[in-house]
Amino acid sequence: MSPQLLVSLLLFAPLLGALIAGLFGRRIGDVASMSVTTGLLFVACALGWTTFFQVVGGGWPPHFTVEIAPFINVGTFHSDWSIRIDTLSAVMLVVVTTVSALVHLYSWGYMADDPARPRFFAYLSLFTFAMLALVTASDFMQLFFGWEGVGLASYLLIGFWHHKDTANAASIKAFVVNRVGDAGFALGIMTVFWAFGSIRFAEIFPQMASHVHVVWRFAGQDFRLIDLACCLLFIGAMGKSAQFFLHTWLPDAMEGPTPVSALIHAATMVTAGVYMVCLLSPMFEYAPTAKEVVTIVGAVTSLFAATVGLAQNDIKRVVAYSTCSQLGYMFLAAGVGAYPAAMFHLFTHAFFKALLFLGAGAVILAVHHEQDMRKMGGLWRVIPITYAVMVLGTISITGVGLPGIDLGFSGFYSKDAIINAAFLAGRTDGISNFAFIISLMAAGLTSFYSWRLIFMTFHGKAKWGHDSHAANDHAQDDHAHGDDHGHGHGHGHGGAPHEAPWAMRGPLLLLAFGAIAAGGLFVERFVGPERADFWRGSIFTLPANHILDSFASVPPAVVWAPLVVTALGFAGAWYAYVLKEGMGARIAARRGLLWSFLYNKWYFDELYELVFVRGAKALGDLFWKGGDKALIDGLGPDGVSHVSYALGKATGRLQTGYVYHYAFVMLLGIAGLLSYALWWFSR
């Protein structure tokens, strides 16, 4: 099979499955719909791995483009539907198709009792197709098509249980917040076309060096063109990847079924922004101001989300804020110029984050759709397989490993690479030094909240018995349970917790292997000495960028620092939730200022409600009631009609219908005329 045909089948296989299940699901039935979509996803997964090994191994050209069809040709604006294949896109093909295929398989068990399974599997496949279109884009137009496609699919999946008001609100929130980011993204694309006369990557990237000093003058100020374009494009990445200020949609996305959470958070939508920044490395390398913005936003996001994760009680929301924090790490790496490290963490993150989300789904089914960790505890004895894979995922996300002998779980290799890169960049850059300090703090907090999840869920006293529910209801009054409650997904209600079916356990075991070994297997190729032969020019760095070449010069204290803060985080969680069980609940019961600040997510939702929602409503009322109704309608249509009505009513009173009234008026008229005539002739 030719490379062109193979990658074409890879791209369109999920779309075919989505069309079959979506259009004919009721006719062919649930099992056939699930079989078609899942089977085609596994075909795409096999083709994705084939593409990856062929491109990396040299069996295929290091980069090539498959032209599918003309798309838009208007004047000098040209965009063709095509598939771009290089190492960068091949890595994303592996990540997207692998996680999506396993999520499809997992959903066989998780959605076993849902009456709308064909629609659900159609949405999953549509999501995957949109993401594949995004990562294989050869120009900004197709990139934008995939960008908006995953936004649409996420809206459909988050609001899949549309009979729930909370699901509808969450899907709308995700859609609206992403539109804010997409406005910046669209302006960035327009800026690129205005500056370079093209939106094709192959035509734009070679022009970067010659446009370094080009400026755009606005309001008396000069803005470097490339910095401006990159900052606008990064606004789109902030929305899609839930970075600080545009992050508020991400935890609410938990209203969708758990497989949706895994797909969105692990491998598709939220990683699109990181992929875009790395894809545009030829632009960002010439945009130092934009890179500083990326670094600051990434660092702040990693710390912010980690602090919020400390106080959440919904098991899925804890993992959601973990995703937000890890995305901050990826952007931090890209901001300091370590793009391969950002992609490496994206790669490993896909395995351990999908594992944690799907493991959380297995826990939710085990305790009959309960998501509040305060109502769990003691589960490790009754669901040992789920416990084991969740612990493996936690060890991976916390980056446990031994730097001296380079032995550890996947997260160890990728996260330590980011921290080391931030330290090296910080030797000459104050912002990168700030990012290094923040990255260490976030690593310690990540360890604490990750192990807090494990200890509250699986250790301590069992709180999932019937009698224990009432005792736990007093702790906090707004727990946000409920994303998967009451839908009958799974295998019955009541009784003791139980392991998930094998349709769910199989993907968990495969993802656990990735969480253990993916980092060690690929570290040399992603960020090590073999990276030049691996990336083959798909990621660009300036000759002065030697960050990844300088890892050997990192002091031992810095090398071991991540492990130290991780150990401290583990010890703190063990002390508060195992050794002194109930300590965390007592702290929460006091409702101190710091706890309230973190539990309420830095009050971002309340702030946005006040400023944007109520502010927009007040502004609308002002223009509507004060401007439209009072001023325009009052002086215009309503004013004229009122005067006309009043005059007509007053005039109508003169028409009494009595002859003597009319005769009297005529007499008054004659008297008036005679009086005027006498006055005139007497002058």
C-alpha positions as CSV (number, residue, x, y, z in Angstrom):
1,M,0.0,0.0,0.0
2,S,1.4,3.4,-1.0
3,P,2.0,6.0,1.8
4,Q,-0.5,8.3,0.2
5,L,-3.3,5.8,0.3
6,L,-2.5,4.6,3.8
7,V,-2.6,8.0,5.4
8,S,-5.8,8.8,3.5
9,L,-7.4,5.7,4.9
10,L,-6.1,6.7,8.3
11,L,-7.7,10.1,8.2
12,F,-11.1,9.2,6.8
13,A,-11.7,5.8,8.7
14,P,-13.1,7.6,11.8
15,L,-15.3,9.9,9.6
16,L,-16.7,6.8,7.9
17,G,-17.5,5.2,11.2
18,A,-19.1,8.5,12.4
19,L,-21.3,8.7,9.3
20,I,-22.4,5.0,9.5
21,A,-23.3,5.1,13.3
22,G,-24.8,8.6,13.1
23,L,-27.0,8.2,10.0
24,F,-27.9,4.5,10.2
25,G,-27.4,3.7,13.9
26,R,-31.1,3.1,14.5
27,R,-31.4,0.8,11.5
28,I,-28.3,-1.3,12.1
29,G,-28.6,-1.4,15.9
30,D,-26.3,-0.6,18.9
31,V,-23.9,-3.5,18.5
32,A,-23.3,-2.9,14.8
33,S,-22.8,0.8,15.3
34,M,-20.3,0.2,18.1
35,S,-18.5,-2.5,16.2
36,V,-18.1,-0.4,13.1
37,T,-16.8,2.7,14.8
38,T,-14.5,0.8,17.2
39,G,-13.2,-1.5,14.4
40,L,-12.4,1.5,12.1
41,L,-10.7,3.2,15.0
42,F,-8.5,0.2,15.6
43,V,-7.7,0.2,11.9
44,A,-6.8,3.8,12.1
45,C,-4.7,3.1,15.2
46,A,-2.8,0.3,13.3
47,L,-2.2,2.7,10.3
48,G,-1.1,5.4,12.7
49,W,1.6,3.2,14.3
50,T,2.6,2.1,10.8
51,T,3.0,5.7,9.7
52,F,5.0,6.5,12.8
53,F,7.5,3.7,12.4
54,Q,7.8,4.2,8.6
55,V,8.5,7.9,9.0
56,V,10.9,7.6,12.0
57,G,12.6,4.5,10.6
58,G,13.3,5.9,7.2
59,G,11.0,3.6,5.2
60,W,9.1,6.7,4.0
61,P,10.3,10.2,3.2
62,P,10.8,12.3,6.3
63,H,8.0,14.6,5.2
64,F,5.5,14.6,2.4
65,T,2.1,16.0,1.5
66,V,-0.9,14.2,0.1
67,E,-3.2,16.4,-1.9
68,I,-6.9,15.5,-1.5
69,A,-8.9,18.2,-3.2
70,P,-9.0,22.0,-3.7
71,F,-10.6,23.8,-0.8
72,I,-10.7,27.6,-1.2
73,N,-9.3,29.6,-4.0
74,V,-10.2,33.3,-4.0
75,G,-7.9,35.8,-5.5
76,T,-4.5,35.3,-3.9
77,F,-5.9,33.2,-1.1
78,H,-5.4,29.5,-1.8
79,S,-6.1,26.5,0.5
80,D,-6.1,22.9,-0.5
81,W,-7.4,20.0,1.5
82,S,-4.2,18.0,2.0
83,I,-2.5,15.7,4.5
84,R,0.9,16.7,5.9
85,I,3.0,13.9,7.2
86,D,6.3,14.4,9.2
87,T,7.6,13.2,12.5
88,L,5.6,15.8,14.5
89,S,2.3,14.8,12.9
90,A,3.2,11.1,13.1
91,V,3.6,11.4,16.9
92,M,0.2,13.0,17.1
93,L,-1.3,10.3,14.9
94,V,-0.1,7.7,17.3
95,V,-1.3,9.6,20.4
96,V,-4.8,10.4,19.0
97,T,-5.6,7.0,17.4
98,T,-4.3,4.9,20.3
99,V,-6.1,6.7,23.0
100,S,-9.3,7.1,20.9
101,A,-9.3,3.4,20.0
102,L,-9.0,2.4,23.7
103,V,-11.7,4.9,24.7
104,H,-14.0,3.4,22.1
105,L,-13.3,-0.1,23.5
106,Y,-13.7,1.1,27.1
107,S,-17.0,2.7,26.2
108,W,-18.5,-0.7,25.4
109,G,-18.5,-1.5,29.1
110,Y,-19.0,2.0,30.5
111,M,-22.0,2.9,28.3
112,A,-23.5,-0.6,28.3
113,D,-26.9,0.5,29.4
114,D,-27.2,3.9,27.6
115,P,-30.0,4.0,25.1
116,A,-28.2,6.4,22.7
117,R,-25.0,4.4,22.2
118,P,-24.9,4.8,18.3
119,R,-25.0,8.6,18.8
120,F,-22.3,8.5,21.4
121,F,-20.0,6.4,19.3
122,A,-20.7,8.6,16.3
123,Y,-19.7,11.6,18.3
124,L,-16.5,9.9,19.5
125,S,-15.4,9.1,16.0
126,L,-16.3,12.5,14.7
127,F,-14.1,14.0,17.4
128,T,-11.2,11.8,16.4
129,F,-11.6,12.7,12.7
130,A,-11.5,16.4,13.5
131,M,-8.4,16.0,15.6
132,L,-6.7,14.0,12.8
133,A,-7.6,16.7,10.3
134,L,-6.1,19.2,12.7
135,V,-2.7,17.4,13.2
136,T,-2.3,16.7,9.5
137,A,-3.1,20.2,8.3
138,S,-0.7,21.7,5.8
139,D,-2.0,25.2,6.1
140,F,-3.9,27.4,8.6
141,M,-7.2,26.9,6.9
142,Q,-7.3,23.2,7.4
143,L,-5.8,23.7,10.9
144,F,-8.7,26.0,11.7
145,F,-11.2,23.5,10.2
146,G,-9.9,20.8,12.6
147,W,-9.7,23.3,15.4
148,E,-13.4,24.2,15.1
149,G,-14.3,20.6,14.4
150,V,-13.0,19.4,17.8
151,G,-14.8,22.4,19.3
152,L,-18.1,21.2,17.8
153,A,-17.5,17.6,18.8
154,S,-16.6,18.6,22.3
155,Y,-19.9,20.6,22.5
156,L,-21.8,17.5,21.4
157,L,-20.0,15.1,23.8
158,I,-20.0,17.3,26.9
159,G,-23.7,17.9,26.5
160,F,-24.4,14.3,25.5
161,W,-26.8,13.8,28.4
162,H,-28.8,16.8,27.2
163,H,-31.7,16.2,29.6
164,K,-29.4,17.5,32.3
165,D,-29.3,21.2,32.7
166,T,-25.8,21.1,34.1
167,A,-24.6,19.2,31.0
168,N,-26.2,21.8,28.7
169,A,-24.7,24.6,30.6
170,A,-21.2,23.0,30.6
171,S,-21.3,22.4,26.8
172,I,-22.3,26.0,26.1
173,K,-19.6,27.3,28.5
174,A,-17.0,25.2,26.7
175,F,-18.2,26.4,23.3
176,V,-18.3,30.1,24.3
177,V,-15.0,30.2,26.1
178,N,-13.3,28.6,23.2
179,R,-14.9,31.1,20.8
180,V,-13.1,33.8,22.8
181,G,-9.8,32.1,22.2
182,D,-10.7,31.3,18.6
183,A,-11.3,35.0,17.9
184,G,-7.6,35.6,18.7
185,F,-6.7,32.6,16.6
186,A,-8.6,33.9,13.6
187,L,-7.0,37.3,13.9
188,G,-3.6,35.6,14.0
189,I,-4.3,33.7,10.8
190,M,-5.4,37.0,9.2
191,T,-2.2,38.7,10.3
192,V,-0.1,35.9,8.8
193,F,-1.9,36.1,5.5
194,W,-1.6,39.9,5.5
195,A,2.1,39.7,6.2
196,F,3.2,36.8,4.1
197,G,0.5,36.6,1.4
198,S,0.0,32.9,2.1
199,I,-1.4,30.5,4.8
200,R,0.6,27.5,3.7
201,F,3.2,26.4,6.2
202,A,5.7,25.4,3.5
203,E,5.5,28.9,2.1
204,I,5.4,30.9,5.3
205,F,8.2,29.2,7.4
206,P,11.1,30.0,5.0
207,Q,10.1,33.7,5.1
208,M,10.5,34.1,8.9
209,A,14.2,35.2,8.9
210,S,13.5,38.0,6.4
211,H,10.6,39.4,8.4
212,V,12.3,39.5,11.8
213,H,12.4,43.3,11.8
214,V,9.1,44.0,10.1
215,V,6.8,46.1,12.4
216,W,3.2,47.0,12.4
217,R,2.4,50.5,13.5
218,F,-0.8,51.0,15.5
219,A,-1.9,53.9,17.7
220,G,1.5,55.4,17.6
221,Q,3.2,52.2,18.7
222,D,5.4,49.8,16.8
223,F,4.7,46.0,17.2
224,R,7.0,43.4,15.8
225,L,4.9,41.5,13.2
226,I,6.0,38.0,14.1
227,D,5.5,38.6,17.8
228,L,2.0,40.0,17.1
229,A,1.0,37.0,15.0
230,C,2.3,34.5,17.5
231,C,0.6,36.2,20.4
232,L,-2.7,36.2,18.6
233,L,-2.3,32.6,17.6
234,F,-1.4,31.7,21.2
235,I,-4.7,33.2,22.4
236,G,-6.4,30.4,20.4
237,A,-4.1,27.9,22.1
238,M,-5.0,29.3,25.5
239,G,-8.7,28.6,24.9
240,K,-8.3,25.2,23.4
241,S,-5.7,24.0,25.9
242,A,-7.5,25.7,28.9
243,Q,-4.7,28.0,30.0
244,F,-5.0,30.6,32.7
245,F,-7.9,33.1,32.2
246,L,-9.5,30.8,29.5
247,H,-9.4,27.6,31.7
248,T,-12.9,27.8,33.3
249,W,-14.6,25.5,30.8
250,L,-12.3,22.5,31.5
251,P,-13.6,21.3,34.9
252,D,-17.2,21.8,33.8
253,A,-16.4,19.5,30.8
254,M,-16.7,16.6,33.4
255,E,-20.4,16.7,32.9
256,G,-19.9,14.5,29.9
257,P,-19.5,10.7,30.3
258,T,-16.1,9.6,31.7
259,P,-14.8,8.3,28.3
260,V,-15.4,11.8,26.9
261,S,-13.3,13.3,29.7
262,A,-10.5,10.9,28.9
263,L,-10.6,11.6,25.2
264,I,-10.7,15.4,25.6
265,H,-8.1,15.6,28.3
266,A,-5.6,13.0,27.3
267,A,-5.1,13.0,23.6
268,T,-7.2,15.4,21.6
269,M,-8.7,18.8,22.1
270,V,-6.6,20.1,25.0
271,T,-3.3,19.1,23.4
272,A,-4.1,20.9,20.2
273,G,-2.7,24.2,21.5
274,V,0.6,22.6,22.5
275,Y,0.9,20.9,19.2
276,M,0.1,24.1,17.3
277,V,2.9,26.0,19.2
278,C,5.4,23.3,18.4
279,L,4.2,23.1,14.8
280,L,4.8,26.8,14.5
281,S,8.3,26.7,16.1
282,P,9.8,28.4,13.0
283,M,7.6,31.4,13.9
284,F,8.0,31.3,17.7
285,E,11.7,31.0,17.5
286,Y,11.8,34.5,15.9
287,A,9.2,35.9,18.4
288,P,11.0,36.3,21.8
289,T,8.1,38.4,23.3
290,A,5.6,35.8,22.3
291,K,7.8,33.0,23.8
292,E,7.9,35.0,27.1
293,V,4.1,35.2,27.1
294,V,3.9,31.4,26.5
295,T,6.3,30.8,29.3
296,I,4.6,33.0,31.8
297,V,1.1,31.7,31.0
298,G,2.3,28.1,31.1
299,A,4.0,28.5,34.4
300,V,1.1,30.3,36.1
301,T,-1.3,27.7,34.8
302,S,0.7,24.8,36.1
303,L,0.8,26.3,39.6
304,F,-2.8,27.6,39.6
305,A,-4.4,24.3,38.6
306,A,-2.2,22.4,41.0
307,T,-3.3,24.6,43.9
308,V,-7.0,24.2,43.0
309,G,-6.6,20.4,42.8
310,L,-5.6,20.3,46.4
311,A,-9.2,21.1,47.6
312,Q,-11.4,19.4,45.1
313,N,-13.5,16.4,46.2
314,D,-15.0,15.2,42.9
315,I,-12.6,12.5,41.6
316,K,-12.9,13.6,38.0
317,R,-12.4,17.2,38.7
318,V,-9.2,16.5,40.5
319,V,-7.9,14.7,37.4
320,A,-9.2,17.6,35.3
321,Y,-7.2,20.2,37.1
322,S,-4.3,17.9,36.9
323,T,-4.6,18.0,33.1
324,C,-4.7,21.8,33.2
325,S,-1.5,21.8,35.3
326,Q,0.3,19.4,33.0
327,L,-0.7,21.4,30.0
328,G,1.0,24.4,31.7
329,Y,4.2,22.3,31.9
330,M,4.0,21.7,28.1
331,F,3.6,25.4,27.3
332,L,6.3,26.3,29.7
333,A,8.7,23.9,27.8
334,A,7.7,25.4,24.5
335,G,8.1,28.9,25.8
336,V,11.7,28.3,26.8
337,G,12.4,26.8,23.4
338,A,12.4,23.1,24.4
339,Y,9.7,22.1,21.9
340,P,10.8,18.4,21.8
341,A,10.4,18.3,25.6
342,A,6.9,19.7,25.3
343,M,5.9,17.1,22.7
344,F,7.6,14.4,24.8
345,H,5.4,15.3,27.8
346,L,2.4,15.5,25.6
347,F,3.2,11.9,24.4
348,T,3.7,10.4,27.9
349,H,0.8,12.5,29.3
350,A,-1.6,10.8,26.9
351,F,-1.0,7.4,28.4
352,F,-1.0,8.2,32.1
353,K,-3.8,10.8,31.9
354,A,-6.1,8.5,29.9
355,L,-5.3,5.8,32.4
356,L,-6.3,8.1,35.4
357,F,-9.5,9.2,33.8
358,L,-10.6,5.8,32.7
359,G,-9.5,4.4,36.1
360,A,-11.7,7.1,37.7
361,G,-14.5,5.9,35.5
362,A,-14.0,2.3,36.8
363,V,-14.1,3.7,40.4
364,I,-17.3,5.6,39.7
365,L,-19.0,2.4,38.4
366,A,-17.6,0.4,41.3
367,V,-19.3,2.7,43.8
368,H,-22.5,3.0,41.7
369,H,-22.0,6.4,40.2
370,E,-20.6,8.2,43.2
371,Q,-17.9,10.7,42.4
372,D,-17.3,12.4,45.8
373,M,-14.1,10.9,47.2
374,R,-15.3,11.6,50.7
375,K,-17.8,8.8,50.2
376,M,-15.3,6.3,49.1
377,G,-12.3,4.9,51.0
378,G,-11.1,1.4,51.6
379,L,-11.7,0.3,48.0
380,W,-8.3,-1.2,47.3
381,R,-9.4,-4.6,48.7
382,V,-12.5,-4.9,46.6
383,I,-11.3,-3.5,43.3
384,P,-7.5,-4.4,43.3
385,I,-7.0,-4.2,39.6
386,T,-8.4,-0.7,39.3
387,Y,-6.4,0.3,42.4
388,A,-3.2,-1.1,40.9
389,V,-3.5,0.8,37.6
390,M,-4.5,4.0,39.3
391,V,-1.4,3.8,41.5
392,L,0.7,3.2,38.4
393,G,-0.8,6.2,36.7
394,T,-0.2,8.3,39.8
395,I,3.4,7.2,40.0
396,S,3.8,8.2,36.4
397,I,2.2,11.6,36.6
398,T,4.1,12.5,39.7
399,G,7.4,11.7,37.8
400,V,8.8,9.1,40.1
401,G,12.3,7.9,39.0
402,L,15.9,7.8,39.9
403,P,17.9,10.5,38.0
404,G,21.3,8.9,38.8
405,I,20.5,5.8,36.8
406,D,17.8,7.2,34.6
407,L,15.2,4.7,35.7
408,G,11.6,5.7,36.2
409,F,8.1,5.9,35.0
410,S,7.0,7.8,31.9
411,G,6.3,11.1,33.6
412,F,9.7,11.1,35.2
413,Y,11.5,11.4,31.9
414,S,9.3,14.0,30.3
415,K,8.6,16.2,33.3
416,D,12.2,16.3,34.5
417,A,13.2,17.2,31.0
418,I,10.9,20.3,31.2
419,I,12.2,21.3,34.6
420,N,15.8,20.9,33.5
421,A,15.1,22.9,30.4
422,A,13.6,25.7,32.4
423,F,16.6,25.8,34.7
424,L,19.0,26.0,31.8
425,A,17.0,28.8,30.1
426,G,16.8,30.6,33.4
427,R,20.6,31.1,33.6
428,T,20.2,34.0,31.1
429,D,16.5,34.7,31.3
430,G,14.7,35.9,34.4
431,I,11.3,34.8,33.2
432,S,12.6,31.2,32.6
433,N,14.1,31.3,36.1
434,F,10.7,32.2,37.4
435,A,9.2,29.3,35.4
436,F,11.8,26.9,36.8
437,I,10.8,27.8,40.4
438,I,7.1,27.5,39.6
439,S,7.7,24.1,37.9
440,L,9.3,22.7,41.1
441,M,6.4,24.0,43.3
442,A,3.9,22.6,40.9
443,A,5.7,19.2,41.0
444,G,5.4,19.0,44.8
445,L,1.7,20.0,44.7
446,T,1.0,17.5,41.9
447,S,2.4,14.8,44.1
448,F,0.2,15.9,47.0
449,Y,-3.1,16.1,45.3
450,S,-2.5,12.9,43.2
451,W,-1.7,10.8,46.3
452,R,-4.5,12.6,48.1
453,L,-6.8,11.1,45.4
454,I,-5.4,7.6,45.9
455,F,-5.6,7.8,49.7
456,M,-9.1,9.2,49.9
457,T,-10.4,6.8,47.3
458,F,-8.7,3.5,48.1
459,H,-7.4,3.7,51.7
460,G,-8.8,4.5,55.1
461,K,-12.2,3.7,56.4
462,A,-14.8,2.5,53.9
463,K,-17.4,5.2,53.5
464,W,-19.3,3.7,50.6
465,G,-21.7,1.7,52.8
466,H,-25.4,2.7,52.9
467,D,-25.1,4.0,56.5
468,S,-22.1,6.2,55.8
469,H,-23.7,8.5,53.2
470,A,-25.6,10.6,55.7
471,A,-22.5,11.1,57.9
472,N,-20.7,12.6,55.0
473,D,-23.3,15.0,53.7
474,H,-22.5,17.7,56.2
475,A,-18.9,18.3,55.0
476,Q,-19.5,20.7,52.2
477,D,-22.7,21.8,50.6
478,D,-21.8,22.2,47.0
479,H,-20.0,19.1,46.0
480,A,-20.5,18.9,42.2
481,H,-21.1,15.2,42.2
482,G,-22.9,14.2,39.5
483,D,-21.4,14.0,36.2
484,D,-22.3,10.4,35.7
485,H,-25.0,10.0,38.2
486,G,-28.4,8.5,37.6
487,H,-27.9,7.3,34.1
488,G,-27.8,3.6,34.6
489,H,-24.5,3.2,32.9
490,G,-22.7,0.2,34.1
491,H,-24.1,-2.8,35.8
492,G,-26.7,-2.2,38.4
493,H,-27.1,-0.1,41.5
494,G,-26.6,-1.1,45.1
495,G,-24.5,-3.8,46.6
496,A,-20.8,-4.0,47.2
497,P,-18.3,-2.2,44.9
498,H,-17.2,-4.4,42.0
499,E,-14.5,-4.4,39.3
500,A,-15.3,-3.1,35.9
501,P,-16.0,-5.5,33.0
502,W,-13.1,-6.7,30.9
503,A,-14.1,-4.3,28.1
504,M,-13.0,-1.6,30.5
505,R,-10.1,-3.4,32.3
506,G,-8.3,-4.3,29.0
507,P,-7.7,-0.6,28.0
508,L,-6.7,0.2,31.5
509,L,-4.0,-2.5,31.4
510,L,-2.7,-1.4,28.0
511,L,-2.5,2.2,29.1
512,A,-0.8,1.2,32.3
513,F,2.0,-0.3,30.2
514,G,2.3,3.0,28.3
515,A,2.4,4.9,31.6
516,I,5.3,2.7,32.8
517,A,7.4,2.3,29.7
518,A,6.6,5.0,27.1
519,G,9.0,7.5,28.6
520,G,12.0,5.1,28.9
521,L,11.5,3.7,25.4
522,F,11.4,7.0,23.6
523,V,13.4,9.4,25.8
524,E,16.6,9.2,23.7
525,R,14.6,9.9,20.5
526,F,12.4,12.7,21.8
527,V,14.9,14.8,23.8
528,G,18.2,12.8,23.8
529,P,21.1,12.5,21.4
530,E,19.0,10.8,18.7
531,R,16.4,13.6,18.5
532,A,17.9,15.2,15.3
533,D,17.4,11.9,13.4
534,F,14.0,11.5,15.0
535,W,12.4,14.9,14.4
536,R,14.1,15.4,11.0
537,G,13.4,19.1,10.8
538,S,9.7,18.9,11.8
539,I,10.6,21.0,14.8
540,F,12.7,24.1,14.2
541,T,15.2,25.7,16.7
542,L,17.6,28.5,16.0
543,P,21.4,27.7,16.1
544,A,21.7,29.6,19.4
545,N,19.1,27.3,21.1
546,H,21.3,24.7,22.9
547,I,19.0,23.9,25.8
548,L,18.5,20.2,25.1
549,D,22.2,19.8,24.4
550,S,23.1,21.2,27.8
551,F,21.3,18.7,30.0
552,A,24.7,17.2,31.1
553,S,25.6,20.6,32.7
554,V,22.6,20.6,35.0
555,P,23.8,20.6,38.7
556,P,23.0,17.5,40.7
557,A,20.9,19.5,43.1
558,V,18.6,20.5,40.3
559,V,18.5,17.0,38.8
560,W,17.4,15.6,42.2
561,A,15.1,18.5,43.2
562,P,11.9,17.1,41.4
563,L,12.2,13.8,43.2
564,V,12.7,15.6,46.5
565,V,9.6,17.8,46.1
566,T,7.6,14.8,44.9
567,A,8.6,12.8,48.0
568,L,7.6,15.7,50.2
569,G,4.2,15.9,48.5
570,F,3.7,12.2,49.0
571,A,4.7,12.4,52.7
572,G,2.3,15.3,53.2
573,A,-0.6,13.4,51.6
574,W,0.2,10.3,53.6
575,Y,0.3,12.2,56.9
576,A,-3.0,14.1,56.3
577,Y,-5.1,11.4,54.7
578,V,-3.7,8.1,56.1
579,L,-1.7,8.6,59.3
580,K,-4.0,11.4,60.5
581,E,-7.1,10.3,58.7
582,G,-9.8,13.0,58.9
583,M,-7.3,15.8,59.1
584,G,-8.2,17.1,55.6
585,A,-11.9,16.9,56.5
586,R,-11.4,18.9,59.7
587,I,-9.4,21.6,57.7
588,A,-12.3,21.8,55.2
589,A,-14.9,22.0,57.9
590,R,-13.2,25.2,59.3
591,R,-13.7,26.8,55.9
592,G,-10.6,29.0,56.3
593,L,-9.8,31.7,53.8
594,L,-7.1,29.7,52.0
595,W,-9.2,26.6,51.8
596,S,-12.2,28.6,50.5
597,F,-10.0,30.4,48.0
598,L,-8.7,27.1,46.6
599,Y,-12.0,25.2,46.9
600,N,-13.7,27.9,44.9
601,K,-11.0,27.8,42.2
602,W,-9.6,31.3,43.0
603,Y,-13.2,32.6,42.5
604,F,-12.7,32.8,38.7
605,D,-16.3,31.6,38.0
606,E,-17.7,34.2,40.4
607,L,-15.5,36.9,38.9
608,Y,-16.5,36.1,35.4
609,E,-20.1,35.9,36.4
610,L,-19.9,39.4,37.9
611,V,-17.8,41.0,35.2
612,F,-18.8,39.3,32.0
613,V,-22.2,37.7,32.5
614,R,-23.8,40.3,34.7
615,G,-21.8,43.1,33.1
616,A,-23.0,42.0,29.7
617,K,-26.5,41.8,30.9
618,A,-26.3,45.3,32.5
619,L,-24.8,46.7,29.3
620,G,-27.5,45.0,27.3
621,D,-30.2,46.4,29.6
622,L,-28.7,49.9,29.3
623,F,-28.7,49.8,25.5
624,W,-32.1,48.1,25.3
625,K,-34.1,50.0,28.0
626,G,-32.2,53.2,28.0
627,G,-31.2,53.5,24.4
628,D,-33.6,51.4,22.2
629,K,-36.8,51.8,24.2
630,A,-36.4,55.1,25.9
631,L,-34.4,57.1,23.4
632,I,-34.9,55.6,20.0
633,D,-38.5,54.2,20.4
634,G,-39.4,57.1,22.8
635,L,-38.4,59.8,20.4
636,G,-39.0,57.8,17.2
637,P,-41.8,55.4,16.5
638,D,-43.3,55.4,20.0
639,G,-43.1,59.2,20.3
640,V,-44.6,60.0,16.9
641,S,-47.4,57.4,17.4
642,H,-48.1,58.8,20.8
643,V,-48.4,62.4,19.6
644,S,-50.6,61.3,16.6
645,Y,-52.8,59.2,18.9
646,A,-53.2,62.1,21.4
647,L,-54.0,64.6,18.6
648,G,-56.5,62.2,17.0
649,K,-58.2,61.5,20.4
650,A,-58.4,65.3,21.1
651,T,-59.8,66.0,17.6
652,G,-62.2,63.1,17.9
653,R,-63.8,64.8,20.9
654,L,-64.9,67.7,18.7
655,Q,-67.0,65.3,16.5
656,T,-70.1,65.0,18.9
657,G,-72.7,64.3,16.2
658,Y,-75.1,67.0,17.5
659,V,-76.4,69.6,14.9
660,Y,-76.6,72.5,17.4
661,H,-72.9,71.9,18.3
662,Y,-71.9,72.3,14.7
663,A,-74.2,75.3,14.3
664,F,-72.6,76.9,17.3
665,V,-69.2,76.4,15.9
666,M,-70.3,77.9,12.6
667,L,-71.7,80.9,14.4
668,L,-68.4,81.4,16.2
669,G,-66.7,81.2,12.8
670,I,-68.9,83.8,11.3
671,A,-68.5,86.1,14.3
672,G,-64.8,85.7,14.0
673,L,-64.7,86.6,10.3
674,L,-67.0,89.6,10.8
675,S,-64.8,90.8,13.7
676,Y,-61.7,90.5,11.6
677,A,-63.4,92.3,8.6
678,L,-64.5,95.2,10.9
679,W,-61.0,95.5,12.3
680,W,-59.4,95.5,8.8
681,F,-61.7,98.2,7.4
682,S,-61.4,100.4,10.5
683,R,-57.6,100.8,10.3
